[in-house]
Amino acid sequence: MFSFSGKRDPMLIALNCFLLTFVSEMGDKTQLLALVLATRFKRPWTVLAGILTASLASLGLAATLGGAVAHWLGPKVLAWALGLTFLAFAVWLLVPEKEESLEGGKGNGAFWTTVFTIFLAEMGDKAQLAVAALGAHYAAPLSVTLGASTGMLAADALAVLFGGRLTARIPMVWVRRAASLLFALLGLTALFRT
């Protein structure tokens, strides 16, 4: 199944990319981010729609352009942007939430927040870099994008749909604090690696 030969069967390419991305996303920061967004907004289907949109954009960009974007921005600019974004997200997680603002309305805030944060989290991430390499190898950006995006969605859906069981056993304040600490560490790591 993980054939990297010269075959150009679009379904086989998509399946390979699905499996590779699904496995690589297990336990990744994007899964943690998906859990936090789902518990914060309490709109799992809206969050999943945002994840799919961000995945298609981010991984489609990677499959199409490969490493050109990261090379153009340069590793320092990319690291600083990611580091500051993760630190901002760490602070945002500590802000007390208002129930009416999270559950009311049409969910556009949940959707766009998810799209924005997942897209930024994937910039320069191992999944995006792997997809860039797969895109360069297969020269089939549509198959690579569809396979990788559905693989990411499947992995993150586990956190979105079943993460509520975790938060039913552990107080949400501790989940937010732990997630905030992890994102702060990710942010500091990104900043100090430059």
C-alpha positions as CSV (number, residue, x, y, z in Angstrom):
1,M,0.0,0.0,0.0
2,F,2.8,2.4,0.8
3,S,4.1,2.1,-2.7
4,F,6.4,5.0,-3.7
5,S,7.1,3.6,-7.2
6,G,6.5,5.6,-10.3
7,K,2.8,4.4,-10.6
8,R,0.5,7.4,-11.0
9,D,-2.8,5.8,-10.0
10,P,-4.7,8.8,-8.4
11,M,-6.6,6.6,-5.9
12,L,-3.4,4.8,-4.8
13,I,-1.6,8.1,-4.4
14,A,-4.5,9.5,-2.4
15,L,-4.7,6.4,-0.2
16,N,-0.9,6.5,0.5
17,C,-1.1,10.2,1.4
18,F,-4.2,9.6,3.6
19,L,-2.5,6.8,5.6
20,L,0.8,8.7,5.9
21,T,-0.9,11.9,7.1
22,F,-3.3,10.1,9.5
23,V,-0.5,8.2,11.2
24,S,1.8,11.3,11.4
25,E,-1.0,13.4,12.9
26,M,-1.7,11.1,15.8
27,G,-0.6,12.9,19.0
28,D,0.4,16.0,16.9
29,K,-0.2,19.6,18.1
30,T,-3.0,19.9,15.5
31,Q,-4.9,17.1,17.3
32,L,-4.5,19.0,20.6
33,L,-5.6,22.2,18.9
34,A,-8.7,20.4,17.5
35,L,-9.6,19.2,20.9
36,V,-9.2,22.6,22.5
37,L,-11.3,24.3,19.7
38,A,-14.0,21.7,20.0
39,T,-14.3,22.0,23.8
40,R,-14.0,25.8,23.7
41,F,-16.7,26.4,21.0
42,K,-18.8,23.3,21.6
43,R,-19.5,23.1,17.9
44,P,-17.8,19.9,16.7
45,W,-19.2,19.9,13.1
46,T,-18.2,23.6,12.7
47,V,-14.7,22.9,14.0
48,L,-14.4,19.9,11.7
49,A,-15.5,22.0,8.7
50,G,-12.8,24.5,9.7
51,I,-10.2,21.8,10.0
52,L,-11.1,20.5,6.5
53,T,-11.0,24.0,5.0
54,A,-7.6,24.8,6.6
55,S,-6.2,21.4,5.6
56,L,-7.2,21.7,2.0
57,A,-5.7,25.2,1.9
58,S,-2.5,24.4,3.8
59,L,-1.8,20.9,2.4
60,G,-3.0,22.0,-1.1
61,L,-0.4,24.8,-0.9
62,A,2.2,22.3,0.2
63,A,1.4,19.8,-2.5
64,T,1.4,22.4,-5.2
65,L,4.3,24.6,-4.2
66,G,6.3,22.1,-2.2
67,G,9.0,23.8,-0.2
68,A,9.0,27.1,-2.2
69,V,6.9,29.0,0.4
70,A,9.0,28.0,3.4
71,H,12.2,28.8,1.3
72,W,10.7,32.2,0.2
73,L,9.8,33.2,3.8
74,G,12.9,31.8,5.2
75,P,13.2,29.6,8.3
76,K,13.6,32.6,10.7
77,V,10.5,34.5,9.6
78,L,8.5,31.3,9.6
79,A,9.8,30.3,13.0
80,W,9.0,33.7,14.5
81,A,5.5,33.8,13.0
82,L,4.8,30.3,14.4
83,G,6.3,31.0,17.8
84,L,4.4,34.2,18.3
85,T,1.2,32.6,17.1
86,F,1.6,29.7,19.5
87,L,2.3,32.1,22.4
88,A,-0.8,34.1,21.6
89,F,-2.8,31.0,21.5
90,A,-1.4,29.9,24.9
91,V,-2.6,33.2,26.4
92,W,-6.0,33.0,24.6
93,L,-6.6,29.6,26.3
94,L,-6.3,31.2,29.7
95,V,-8.9,33.9,29.1
96,P,-12.2,32.9,30.8
97,E,-14.8,32.1,28.3
98,K,-18.4,33.4,28.2
99,E,-20.9,30.7,27.5
100,E,-23.2,32.8,25.4
101,S,-20.4,33.9,23.1
102,L,-19.3,30.4,22.5
103,E,-22.6,28.7,21.9
104,G,-24.6,31.5,20.4
105,G,-24.8,32.8,16.8
106,K,-24.2,30.8,13.6
107,G,-20.8,29.5,14.5
108,N,-18.9,31.7,12.1
109,G,-16.5,32.7,14.9
110,A,-15.8,29.0,15.6
111,F,-15.3,28.2,11.9
112,W,-13.0,31.1,11.1
113,T,-11.0,30.7,14.3
114,T,-10.5,27.1,13.5
115,V,-9.5,27.8,9.9
116,F,-7.0,30.5,10.9
117,T,-5.4,28.6,13.8
118,I,-5.2,25.2,12.0
119,F,-3.8,26.8,8.9
120,L,-1.1,28.6,10.9
121,A,-0.3,25.6,13.0
122,E,0.3,23.6,9.8
123,M,2.7,26.1,8.3
124,G,6.1,24.4,8.4
125,D,4.7,21.4,10.4
126,K,5.9,17.9,9.7
127,A,2.7,17.0,7.9
128,Q,3.0,20.0,5.6
129,L,6.6,19.2,4.9
130,A,5.8,15.6,4.2
131,V,3.0,16.6,1.9
132,A,5.4,18.9,0.1
133,A,7.7,16.0,-0.4
134,L,4.9,13.8,-1.6
135,G,3.7,16.4,-4.0
136,A,7.1,16.7,-5.4
137,H,7.5,12.9,-5.7
138,Y,4.1,12.1,-7.2
139,A,3.6,15.4,-9.2
140,A,-0.1,14.9,-8.6
141,P,-1.1,17.8,-6.3
142,L,-4.9,17.0,-6.4
143,S,-4.5,13.4,-5.3
144,V,-1.9,14.3,-2.7
145,T,-4.0,17.2,-1.3
146,L,-7.2,15.1,-1.1
147,G,-5.5,12.2,0.5
148,A,-3.5,14.2,3.0
149,S,-6.4,16.5,3.9
150,T,-8.8,13.6,4.6
151,G,-6.1,11.9,6.6
152,M,-5.7,15.0,8.8
153,L,-9.4,15.4,9.1
154,A,-9.8,11.7,10.2
155,A,-7.0,12.1,12.8
156,D,-8.4,15.4,14.2
157,A,-12.0,14.1,14.2
158,L,-11.0,11.6,16.8
159,A,-10.0,14.5,19.1
160,V,-13.1,16.6,18.2
161,L,-15.7,13.9,18.5
162,F,-14.3,11.8,21.4
163,G,-12.3,14.4,23.3
164,G,-15.5,15.3,25.2
165,R,-15.2,12.0,27.1
166,L,-11.8,13.2,28.3
167,T,-13.1,16.6,29.4
168,A,-16.0,14.9,31.2
169,R,-13.5,13.2,33.5
170,I,-10.9,16.1,33.8
171,P,-12.1,19.6,34.7
172,M,-11.9,21.9,31.6
173,V,-9.8,24.4,33.5
174,W,-7.0,21.9,33.8
175,V,-7.3,20.9,30.1
176,R,-7.0,24.6,29.1
177,R,-4.0,25.1,31.4
178,A,-2.2,22.0,30.1
179,A,-3.0,23.0,26.5
180,S,-1.8,26.6,27.3
181,L,1.4,25.3,28.7
182,L,2.0,23.0,25.7
183,F,1.4,25.8,23.2
184,A,3.7,28.1,25.2
185,L,6.4,25.5,25.1
186,L,5.9,25.0,21.3
187,G,6.0,28.8,20.9
188,L,9.2,29.2,22.9
189,T,10.8,26.3,21.1
190,A,10.0,27.8,17.7
191,L,11.4,31.2,18.8
192,F,14.6,29.9,20.4
193,R,15.4,27.6,17.4
194,T,15.9,30.6,15.2
